[in-house]
Amino acid sequence: MENLSAKLKIGLRRCIWVHVACLGLWPAFLSAETSDLVQNLANCKNGYESCDRSRLTQAQSVEVAHADQQRNLSDCRDGFASCDRSKLSKHEATALAIADHQRNVSDCESGIGSCDRSELTGAEVRDAASAAHRRIIADCQDAIGSCDYSALAPNELRQVKILRQLLNFSNCRNAVGLCDHSKLTQSEANEVTVAEHRRNVESCKDGWDECDHSKLSPLELRQSAAAEHDRNISACRDGQETCDYSKLTPPEAKILADAERKRNSAACTTGHGYCDPSPPMSSESPAIPDGHKPHPR
């Protein structure tokens, strides 16, 4: 009997521990189930296929139904194929019809998008026609696309020709856009020639590839040469690859060589910068040998 009693006590203890363990794991099971239910609700509200509506509470079903309605309304407003107009309320259908009409009116007036003129009222047809005519005038004035001159009234045609003449003159004078020199008046051609010559002078002074030295006057040639010489001195002083030492005068070469010796001496003494340990050139030596580049800084 004692053995049986002992065994019963041991069995009872094990049962108690099992219940205690189950109670300890219950919060984890509950948390996992709650998280799964929350995710399922989110899937249903977003219209995902992974939604299991059978797991929704009555309140959640109402919430999901509202989300479905709003999503369908949004699809209808955006013109998506997923729109189901039969699910719209009378108020939503009316609001959608108004939005569709306004979008069609806007497309017809702007000439962009899909325009259905059969859905326009008489006044809206006239407004769309006026807007299309204004676009034709603007395209003709700005020389954009193909201009339909036959659609212009006589006074509009005169105005367009005046503006096109001014636009062509501006393009030629400023060297931008399309320029037709043959359409310039004599006074405009003279002004364009002056502007072109001025740009060429500046290009030569700045060393740009567009420079045409043959079009410079003797004075402009001297000024251009002086500017080019100054740029070359600056390039040599800064160690740039464009430096041409052969174009330096002996005094200029000596000044640059002295400056380089001082820089190199400072670099070797302080340990900052590039140091050339080779013996420095004497003052009687050529300042900078042909083809030699200055040390990088």
Residue frames as qw, qx, qy, qz and C-alpha x, y, z in Angstrom:
[[0.000, 0.883, 0.469, 0.000, 0.00, 0.00, 0.00],
 [0.317, -0.773, 0.093, 0.542, 2.80, 2.35, 0.82],
 [0.393, -0.112, 0.591, 0.696, 4.37, 1.77, -2.61],
 [0.179, 0.620, 0.674, 0.359, 1.04, 2.45, -4.28],
 [0.165, -0.916, -0.280, 0.237, 0.59, 5.66, -2.28],
 [0.387, -0.559, 0.312, 0.664, 4.08, 6.81, -3.22],
 [0.333, 0.180, 0.680, 0.628, 3.42, 6.16, -6.90],
 [0.058, 0.804, 0.575, 0.138, 0.15, 8.11, -6.73],
 [0.267, -0.852, -0.050, 0.448, 1.92, 11.06, -5.15],
 [0.384, -0.306, 0.506, 0.709, 4.61, 11.04, -7.86],
 [0.243, 0.448, 0.716, 0.477, 1.97, 10.84, -10.60],
 [0.070, -0.893, -0.431, 0.109, 0.07, 13.71, -9.04],
 [0.325, -0.697, 0.167, 0.617, 3.22, 15.87, -8.89],
 [0.352, -0.016, 0.639, 0.684, 3.95, 15.19, -12.59],
 [0.128, 0.684, 0.666, 0.268, 0.41, 16.12, -13.56],
 [0.191, -0.898, -0.212, 0.335, 0.69, 19.37, -11.60],
 [0.363, -0.503, 0.375, 0.689, 4.00, 20.23, -13.28],
 [0.313, 0.293, 0.710, 0.559, 2.54, 19.53, -16.71],
 [0.009, 0.854, 0.515, 0.071, -0.33, 21.93, -16.01],
 [0.309, -0.807, 0.034, 0.502, 2.09, 24.53, -14.70],
 [0.396, -0.195, 0.555, 0.705, 4.22, 24.20, -17.86],
 [0.212, 0.555, 0.689, 0.414, 1.14, 24.55, -20.06],
 [0.124, -0.921, -0.331, 0.162, 0.07, 27.65, -18.18],
 [0.391, -0.622, 0.246, 0.632, 3.57, 29.10, -18.66],
 [0.313, 0.013, 0.653, 0.690, 3.46, 28.59, -22.44],
 [0.207, 0.709, 0.673, -0.039, -0.10, 29.91, -22.79],
 [0.026, 0.848, 0.028, -0.528, 0.91, 33.62, -23.13],
 [0.175, -0.392, 0.652, 0.625, 3.24, 32.74, -26.01],
 [0.222, 0.342, 0.869, 0.282, 0.50, 30.76, -27.77],
 [0.101, 0.818, 0.496, -0.271, -1.94, 33.59, -27.15],
 [0.082, -0.732, 0.222, 0.639, 0.51, 36.20, -28.48],
 [0.199, -0.135, 0.785, 0.571, 1.19, 34.20, -31.66],
 [0.176, 0.552, 0.807, 0.108, -2.53, 33.73, -32.28],
 [0.028, 0.854, 0.269, -0.445, -3.20, 37.45, -31.73],
 [0.130, -0.562, 0.456, 0.677, -0.42, 38.45, -34.13],
 [0.208, 0.125, 0.866, 0.437, -1.79, 36.06, -36.76],
 [0.135, 0.726, 0.668, -0.097, -5.29, 37.51, -36.40],
 [0.036, -0.810, 0.010, 0.585, -3.96, 41.07, -36.73],
 [0.156, -0.335, 0.669, 0.644, -2.07, 40.13, -39.89],
 [0.204, 0.385, 0.868, 0.238, -5.15, 38.42, -41.32],
 [0.102, 0.833, 0.428, -0.336, -7.21, 41.56, -40.70],
 [0.066, -0.687, 0.315, 0.651, -4.60, 43.66, -42.50],
 [0.209, -0.047, 0.838, 0.502, -4.57, 41.22, -45.44],
 [0.183, 0.610, 0.771, 0.030, -8.35, 41.42, -45.72],
 [0.036, 0.857, 0.196, -0.475, -8.42, 45.23, -45.56],
 [0.063, -0.598, 0.504, 0.620, -5.80, 45.40, -48.33],
 [0.793, 0.430, -0.039, -0.430, -7.66, 42.89, -50.51],
 [0.052, 0.521, -0.843, -0.121, -4.89, 40.28, -50.46],
 [0.750, 0.031, -0.567, -0.339, -5.64, 36.68, -51.50],
 [0.399, 0.087, -0.813, 0.416, -4.19, 35.43, -48.22],
 [0.383, -0.226, 0.287, -0.848, -7.22, 36.90, -46.38],
 [0.258, -0.236, -0.937, 0.007, -9.32, 34.36, -44.47],
 [0.330, -0.386, -0.075, -0.858, -12.67, 36.08, -43.90],
 [0.735, -0.383, -0.534, -0.169, -13.95, 33.18, -41.80],
 [0.608, -0.201, -0.477, 0.602, -11.56, 34.26, -39.02],
 [0.024, 0.344, -0.040, 0.938, -12.90, 37.81, -38.84],
 [0.026, 0.401, 0.710, -0.578, -15.12, 38.99, -36.05],
 [0.221, 0.769, 0.593, 0.082, -18.38, 40.75, -36.90],
 [0.101, -0.918, 0.000, 0.383, -16.82, 44.14, -36.20],
 [0.348, -0.437, 0.589, 0.584, -13.78, 43.29, -38.35],
 [0.397, 0.392, 0.756, 0.343, -16.05, 42.13, -41.20],
 [0.129, 0.926, 0.339, -0.106, -17.75, 45.54, -41.17],
 [0.245, -0.795, 0.299, 0.468, -14.34, 47.23, -41.19],
 [0.421, -0.126, 0.735, 0.517, -13.13, 45.10, -44.10],
 [0.345, 0.653, 0.653, 0.163, -16.34, 45.76, -46.06],
 [0.019, 0.959, 0.080, -0.272, -15.75, 49.51, -45.68],
 [0.325, -0.578, 0.542, 0.517, -12.14, 49.11, -46.88],
 [0.453, 0.234, 0.773, 0.379, -13.37, 47.14, -49.92],
 [0.240, 0.856, 0.458, -0.022, -15.84, 49.90, -50.74],
 [0.113, -0.904, 0.172, 0.375, -13.20, 52.62, -50.50],
 [0.416, -0.329, 0.686, 0.498, -10.73, 50.64, -52.60],
 [0.420, 0.479, 0.720, 0.275, -13.33, 50.04, -55.30],
 [0.122, 0.949, 0.241, -0.161, -14.26, 53.73, -55.31],
 [0.256, -0.742, 0.408, 0.466, -10.58, 54.65, -55.68],
 [0.464, -0.003, 0.767, 0.443, -10.17, 52.17, -58.57],
 [0.340, 0.730, 0.582, 0.115, -13.21, 53.69, -60.31],
 [0.021, -0.957, 0.000, 0.289, -11.90, 57.25, -59.90],
 [0.287, -0.608, 0.585, 0.453, -8.50, 56.20, -61.30],
 [0.672, 0.494, -0.288, -0.471, -10.09, 54.37, -64.24],
 [0.144, -0.363, 0.920, 0.015, -8.72, 50.94, -63.28],
 [0.532, -0.007, -0.711, -0.459, -10.24, 47.80, -64.82],
 [0.276, -0.151, -0.881, 0.354, -10.82, 46.42, -61.31],
 [0.276, 0.025, 0.234, -0.932, -13.58, 49.03, -60.79],
 [0.070, -0.398, -0.907, -0.118, -17.03, 47.55, -60.17],
 [0.164, -0.217, -0.050, -0.961, -19.54, 50.37, -60.67],
 [0.589, -0.412, -0.581, -0.382, -22.40, 48.15, -59.53],
 [0.609, -0.368, -0.561, 0.423, -20.99, 48.33, -55.99],
 [0.159, 0.144, -0.134, 0.968, -21.09, 52.12, -55.84],
 [0.062, 0.594, 0.639, -0.485, -23.73, 53.93, -53.88],
 [0.318, 0.818, 0.430, 0.210, -25.91, 56.46, -55.69],
 [0.173, -0.961, 0.094, 0.192, -23.93, 59.32, -54.16],
 [0.528, -0.453, 0.556, 0.455, -20.59, 57.73, -55.13],
 [0.553, 0.386, 0.628, 0.388, -21.82, 57.02, -58.68],
 [0.173, 0.950, 0.249, 0.066, -22.87, 60.66, -59.08],
 [0.320, -0.850, 0.301, 0.291, -19.56, 61.96, -57.74],
 [0.603, -0.156, 0.638, 0.453, -17.70, 59.60, -60.09],
 [0.468, 0.657, 0.521, 0.278, -19.75, 60.76, -63.08],
 [0.007, -0.996, -0.017, 0.082, -18.92, 64.37, -62.26],
 [0.459, -0.646, 0.489, 0.365, -15.20, 63.57, -61.95],
 [0.619, 0.168, 0.655, 0.401, -15.22, 61.62, -65.23],
 [0.344, 0.850, 0.366, 0.157, -16.94, 64.51, -67.03],
 [0.156, -0.955, 0.178, 0.178, -14.48, 67.09, -65.70],
 [0.569, -0.388, 0.597, 0.411, -11.54, 64.89, -66.67],
 [0.564, 0.441, 0.600, 0.358, -12.93, 64.53, -70.21],
 [0.148, 0.975, 0.166, 0.021, -13.49, 68.31, -70.47],
 [0.359, -0.803, 0.373, 0.296, -9.89, 68.90, -69.34],
 [0.628, -0.066, 0.651, 0.422, -8.55, 66.39, -71.88],
 [0.458, 0.690, 0.492, 0.268, -10.50, 68.03, -74.69],
 [0.007, 0.999, 0.018, -0.032, -9.41, 71.56, -73.78],
 [0.400, -0.731, 0.482, 0.271, -5.72, 70.66, -73.28],
 [0.693, 0.562, -0.394, -0.221, -5.45, 68.31, -76.25],
 [0.108, 0.427, -0.870, 0.220, -3.81, 65.78, -73.94],
 [0.376, 0.022, 0.837, -0.396, -5.24, 62.39, -73.06],
 [0.077, 0.309, 0.888, 0.332, -8.39, 60.77, -74.37],
 [0.256, 0.224, 0.148, -0.929, -11.06, 63.28, -75.39],
 [0.144, 0.418, 0.881, 0.168, -14.63, 62.16, -76.11],
 [0.091, -0.016, -0.102, -0.990, -16.33, 65.15, -77.73],
 [0.417, -0.375, -0.679, -0.474, -19.65, 63.32, -77.78],
 [0.486, -0.509, -0.632, 0.326, -19.80, 63.68, -73.98],
 [0.216, -0.123, -0.139, 0.959, -19.35, 67.48, -74.09],
 [0.204, 0.758, 0.507, -0.356, -22.11, 70.04, -73.85],
 [0.485, 0.773, 0.252, 0.320, -22.49, 72.63, -76.59],
 [0.142, -0.970, 0.182, -0.077, -20.67, 75.27, -74.54],
 [0.674, -0.511, 0.486, 0.219, -17.88, 72.84, -73.71],
 [0.753, 0.366, 0.407, 0.364, -17.44, 71.97, -77.40],
 [0.271, 0.918, 0.045, 0.287, -17.00, 75.67, -78.19],
 [0.417, -0.845, 0.334, 0.013, -14.52, 76.08, -75.31],
 [0.803, -0.181, 0.485, 0.297, -12.50, 73.07, -76.52],
 [0.626, 0.620, 0.295, 0.371, -12.45, 74.47, -80.06],
 [0.006, 0.977, -0.109, 0.183, -11.24, 77.86, -78.78],
 [0.617, -0.644, 0.433, 0.128, -8.50, 76.18, -76.75],
 [0.808, 0.149, 0.447, 0.355, -7.38, 74.14, -79.78],
 [0.424, 0.830, 0.145, 0.330, -7.24, 77.34, -81.88],
 [0.264, -0.927, 0.262, -0.059, -5.13, 79.09, -79.23],
 [0.766, -0.347, 0.474, 0.261, -2.70, 76.15, -79.27],
 [0.705, 0.500, 0.331, 0.379, -2.37, 76.46, -83.04],
 [0.131, 0.959, -0.046, 0.248, -1.55, 80.17, -82.73],
 [0.521, -0.761, 0.385, 0.040, 1.00, 79.49, -79.98],
 [0.832, -0.038, 0.454, 0.315, 2.65, 76.69, -82.00],
 [0.560, 0.705, 0.214, 0.378, 2.89, 78.97, -85.04],
 [0.093, -0.966, 0.159, -0.182, 4.35, 81.82, -82.99],
 [0.559, -0.655, 0.507, 0.035, 6.91, 79.59, -81.24],
 [0.514, 0.532, -0.625, -0.247, 7.74, 77.53, -84.36],
 [0.390, -0.226, 0.854, -0.259, 6.80, 74.35, -82.52],
 [0.546, 0.272, 0.790, -0.058, 5.62, 71.35, -84.50],
 [0.222, 0.303, 0.639, 0.672, 3.69, 71.84, -87.72],
 [0.144, 0.392, 0.271, -0.867, 1.89, 75.16, -87.90],
 [0.284, 0.533, 0.758, 0.245, -1.45, 75.12, -89.73],
 [0.071, -0.168, 0.057, 0.982, -1.49, 78.60, -91.27],
 [0.229, -0.318, -0.651, -0.650, -4.81, 77.85, -92.97],
 [0.400, -0.591, -0.689, 0.122, -6.48, 77.81, -89.53],
 [0.297, -0.381, -0.239, 0.842, -5.40, 81.39, -88.79],
 [0.225, 0.893, 0.375, -0.104, -7.43, 84.52, -89.41],
 [0.524, 0.696, 0.001, 0.490, -5.72, 87.28, -91.47],
 [0.195, -0.870, 0.255, -0.374, -4.88, 89.38, -88.40],
 [0.836, -0.450, 0.314, 0.014, -3.59, 86.30, -86.56],
 [0.866, 0.311, 0.138, 0.366, -1.43, 85.38, -89.54],
 [0.270, 0.824, -0.145, 0.477, 0.12, 88.87, -89.60],
 [0.503, -0.761, 0.315, -0.263, 0.83, 88.72, -85.86],
 [0.942, -0.166, 0.255, 0.138, 2.39, 85.27, -86.18],
 [0.725, 0.527, 0.018, 0.443, 4.67, 86.38, -89.00],
 [0.018, -0.869, 0.242, -0.431, 5.84, 89.38, -86.95],
 [0.694, -0.600, 0.365, -0.160, 6.60, 87.21, -83.92],
 [0.949, 0.094, 0.193, 0.233, 8.34, 84.55, -86.03],
 [0.497, 0.733, -0.115, 0.450, 10.52, 87.26, -87.56],
 [0.278, -0.812, 0.349, -0.377, 11.45, 88.54, -84.10],
 [0.888, -0.339, 0.309, -0.037, 12.15, 85.01, -82.87],
 [0.870, 0.351, 0.067, 0.341, 14.41, 84.24, -85.82],
 [0.230, 0.822, -0.222, 0.472, 16.29, 87.52, -85.34],
 [0.551, -0.699, 0.360, -0.280, 16.77, 86.78, -81.63],
 [0.962, -0.097, 0.234, 0.106, 18.02, 83.26, -82.37],
 [0.717, 0.546, -0.030, 0.432, 20.52, 84.50, -84.94],
 [0.009, 0.844, -0.265, 0.466, 21.78, 87.35, -82.77],
 [0.565, -0.608, 0.467, -0.305, 22.22, 85.14, -79.68],
 [0.365, 0.389, -0.839, -0.111, 23.30, 81.97, -81.52],
 [0.330, 0.012, 0.854, -0.402, 20.56, 79.87, -79.94],
 [0.624, 0.445, 0.524, -0.372, 17.78, 77.81, -81.47],
 [0.615, 0.404, 0.553, 0.391, 17.04, 77.80, -85.20],
 [0.029, -0.711, 0.091, 0.697, 18.40, 80.71, -87.22],
 [0.620, 0.514, 0.497, 0.322, 17.60, 81.43, -90.87],
 [0.290, -0.427, 0.122, 0.848, 19.88, 84.21, -92.08],
 [0.134, 0.256, 0.634, 0.718, 17.97, 84.44, -95.35],
 [0.190, -0.741, -0.616, -0.188, 14.93, 85.78, -93.49],
 [0.386, -0.563, -0.231, 0.693, 16.79, 88.65, -91.82],
 [0.273, 0.949, 0.154, 0.034, 16.28, 92.24, -92.91],
 [0.579, 0.574, -0.238, 0.528, 19.39, 94.20, -93.84],
 [0.213, -0.721, 0.348, -0.560, 19.48, 96.03, -90.50],
 [0.882, -0.374, 0.207, -0.200, 18.96, 92.74, -88.62],
 [0.918, 0.257, -0.091, 0.287, 21.70, 91.06, -90.65],
 [0.296, 0.695, -0.326, 0.569, 24.09, 93.91, -89.78],
 [0.508, -0.629, 0.350, -0.473, 23.31, 93.60, -86.07],
 [0.987, -0.123, 0.101, -0.038, 23.73, 89.81, -86.20],
 [0.739, 0.483, -0.229, 0.409, 27.12, 90.24, -87.90],
 [0.040, -0.712, 0.400, -0.576, 28.25, 92.57, -85.10],
 [0.771, -0.444, 0.293, -0.351, 27.06, 90.10, -82.45],
 [0.983, 0.133, -0.032, 0.121, 28.80, 87.18, -84.17],
 [0.507, 0.609, -0.333, 0.511, 32.06, 89.16, -84.40],
 [0.341, -0.672, 0.383, -0.535, 31.81, 90.09, -80.70],
 [0.929, -0.260, 0.196, -0.174, 31.33, 86.43, -79.74],
 [0.877, 0.349, -0.153, 0.293, 34.32, 85.40, -81.86],
 [0.170, 0.712, -0.395, 0.555, 36.53, 88.03, -80.18],
 [0.612, -0.541, 0.377, -0.437, 35.51, 86.74, -76.75],
 [0.998, 0.007, 0.050, -0.021, 36.09, 83.13, -77.80],
 [0.684, 0.517, -0.285, 0.428, 39.61, 83.98, -78.97],
 [0.109, -0.693, 0.423, -0.573, 40.40, 85.89, -75.76],
 [0.748, -0.386, 0.378, -0.385, 39.14, 82.97, -73.66],
 [0.055, -0.428, 0.889, 0.152, 40.96, 80.35, -75.73],
 [0.726, 0.204, 0.538, -0.377, 37.84, 78.53, -76.85],
 [0.500, 0.044, 0.758, 0.417, 37.78, 76.19, -79.85],
 [0.381, 0.767, 0.517, 0.004, 35.15, 78.34, -81.59],
 [0.142, -0.792, 0.161, 0.572, 37.74, 81.08, -82.12],
 [0.713, 0.534, 0.304, 0.338, 38.43, 82.03, -85.75],
 [0.431, -0.545, 0.090, 0.713, 41.59, 84.16, -85.80],
 [0.339, 0.229, 0.534, 0.740, 41.10, 84.99, -89.49],
 [0.076, -0.775, -0.515, -0.357, 38.12, 87.17, -88.55],
 [0.462, -0.728, -0.220, 0.455, 40.04, 89.32, -86.04],
 [0.269, 0.944, -0.078, 0.174, 41.37, 92.79, -86.70],
 [0.572, 0.433, -0.472, 0.513, 45.11, 93.45, -86.14],
 [0.230, -0.513, 0.438, -0.701, 44.36, 95.02, -82.73],
 [0.869, -0.238, 0.111, -0.421, 42.12, 92.09, -81.75],
 [0.888, 0.232, -0.361, 0.165, 44.82, 89.65, -82.84],
 [0.284, 0.474, -0.542, 0.633, 47.33, 91.35, -80.52],
 [0.521, -0.399, 0.342, -0.673, 44.84, 91.35, -77.64],
 [0.964, -0.044, -0.102, -0.243, 44.06, 87.68, -78.23],
 [0.730, 0.344, -0.472, 0.356, 47.77, 86.81, -78.32],
 [0.024, -0.495, 0.514, -0.700, 48.35, 88.69, -75.05],
 [0.755, -0.289, 0.211, -0.550, 45.47, 86.87, -73.38],
 [0.959, 0.125, -0.252, -0.017, 46.79, 83.53, -74.64],
 [0.479, 0.459, -0.537, 0.521, 50.27, 84.36, -73.34],
 [0.340, -0.457, 0.445, -0.691, 48.87, 85.24, -69.91],
 [0.920, -0.137, 0.032, -0.365, 46.95, 81.96, -69.80],
 [0.843, 0.287, -0.405, 0.207, 50.11, 80.05, -70.68],
 [0.147, 0.496, -0.567, 0.641, 52.09, 81.74, -67.87],
 [0.626, -0.337, 0.319, -0.627, 49.32, 80.90, -65.42],
 [0.969, 0.053, -0.161, -0.180, 49.23, 77.27, -66.63],
 [0.650, 0.382, -0.518, 0.404, 53.00, 76.92, -66.20],
 [0.122, -0.477, 0.505, -0.709, 52.90, 78.52, -62.75],
 [0.742, -0.210, 0.300, -0.562, 50.10, 76.14, -61.68],
 [0.282, -0.287, 0.912, 0.082, 51.73, 73.05, -63.18],
 [0.740, 0.391, 0.331, -0.435, 48.95, 72.43, -65.69],
 [0.700, 0.079, 0.618, 0.349, 49.41, 70.15, -68.68],
 [0.460, 0.822, 0.309, 0.130, 48.46, 72.93, -71.10],
 [0.269, -0.856, 0.238, 0.372, 51.67, 74.81, -70.21],
 [0.794, 0.513, 0.060, 0.321, 53.97, 75.40, -73.21],
 [0.559, -0.654, 0.076, 0.504, 57.40, 76.38, -71.85],
 [0.551, 0.163, 0.397, 0.716, 58.67, 77.19, -75.32],
 [0.072, 0.773, 0.382, 0.501, 56.39, 80.23, -75.39],
 [0.482, -0.818, -0.166, 0.267, 57.87, 81.77, -72.23],
 [0.311, 0.865, -0.263, 0.294, 60.31, 84.63, -72.46],
 [0.615, 0.199, -0.582, 0.493, 63.69, 84.11, -70.71],
 [0.121, -0.330, 0.445, -0.824, 62.74, 86.45, -67.83],
 [0.772, -0.215, -0.024, -0.598, 59.43, 84.63, -67.37],
 [0.880, 0.060, -0.469, 0.047, 61.16, 81.26, -67.41],
 [0.372, 0.293, -0.588, 0.655, 63.68, 82.47, -64.81],
 [0.408, -0.329, 0.287, -0.802, 60.93, 83.79, -62.52],
 [0.897, -0.125, -0.167, -0.390, 59.09, 80.48, -62.70],
 [0.769, 0.183, -0.542, 0.285, 62.30, 78.52, -62.12],
 [0.091, 0.350, -0.539, 0.760, 63.18, 80.63, -59.05],
 [0.642, -0.265, 0.154, -0.703, 59.66, 80.13, -57.67],
 [0.928, 0.003, -0.337, -0.159, 59.94, 76.39, -58.24],
 [0.541, 0.282, -0.614, 0.501, 63.32, 76.20, -56.45],
 [0.214, -0.329, 0.454, -0.800, 61.87, 78.00, -53.43],
 [0.822, -0.153, -0.033, -0.548, 58.83, 75.72, -53.39],
 [0.874, 0.131, -0.464, 0.067, 60.95, 72.59, -53.72],
 [0.304, 0.351, -0.609, 0.643, 63.35, 73.76, -51.00],
 [0.465, -0.297, 0.335, -0.764, 60.46, 74.40, -48.63],
 [0.911, -0.042, -0.195, -0.362, 58.96, 70.99, -49.40],
 [0.754, 0.210, -0.552, 0.286, 62.25, 69.21, -48.76],
 [0.104, 0.357, -0.546, 0.751, 62.87, 71.19, -45.56],
 [0.509, -0.192, 0.342, -0.766, 59.42, 70.91, -44.00],
 [0.164, 0.029, 0.986, -0.013, 58.43, 67.51, -45.35],
 [0.445, 0.576, 0.526, -0.439, 55.20, 68.93, -46.81],
 [0.540, 0.742, -0.110, -0.383, 54.61, 68.72, -50.55],
 [0.934, 0.301, 0.040, 0.189, 56.57, 67.07, -53.34],
 [0.325, -0.816, 0.397, 0.267, 60.35, 67.21, -52.84],
 [0.833, 0.516, -0.144, 0.135, 62.85, 66.69, -55.67],
 [0.692, -0.638, 0.184, 0.285, 66.17, 65.74, -53.95],
 [0.747, 0.357, 0.173, 0.533, 68.21, 66.23, -57.15],
 [0.390, -0.313, -0.050, 0.865, 70.70, 69.16, -57.10],
 [0.260, 0.841, 0.323, -0.347, 69.02, 72.47, -57.93],
 [0.628, 0.567, 0.227, 0.482, 69.84, 74.15, -61.22],
 [0.401, -0.312, -0.066, 0.858, 72.31, 77.02, -61.13],
 [0.222, 0.767, 0.222, -0.560, 71.18, 80.45, -62.07],
 [0.097, 0.541, -0.558, -0.622, 73.25, 80.11, -65.25],
 [0.236, 0.102, 0.947, 0.192, 71.53, 76.85, -66.23],
 [0.275, -0.274, -0.542, -0.746, 68.50, 76.89, -68.49],
 [0.427, -0.206, 0.399, -0.785, 65.57, 77.66, -66.25],
 [0.771, 0.118, 0.505, -0.369, 63.32, 74.89, -67.55],
 [0.222, -0.213, 0.822, 0.479, 64.54, 72.30, -70.06],
 [0.502, 0.131, -0.423, -0.743, 62.44, 71.73, -73.17],
 [0.665, -0.117, -0.676, -0.294, 59.66, 69.30, -72.58],
 [0.289, -0.048, -0.777, 0.558, 60.11, 69.39, -68.79],
 [0.416, -0.662, -0.449, -0.431, 56.99, 69.69, -66.67],
 [0.162, -0.564, 0.462, -0.664, 56.90, 71.32, -63.25],
 [0.175, -0.023, -0.937, 0.300, 56.65, 69.10, -60.19],
 [0.411, -0.578, -0.572, -0.413, 53.12, 68.40, -59.06],
 [0.104, -0.389, 0.441, -0.802, 52.05, 70.24, -55.97]]
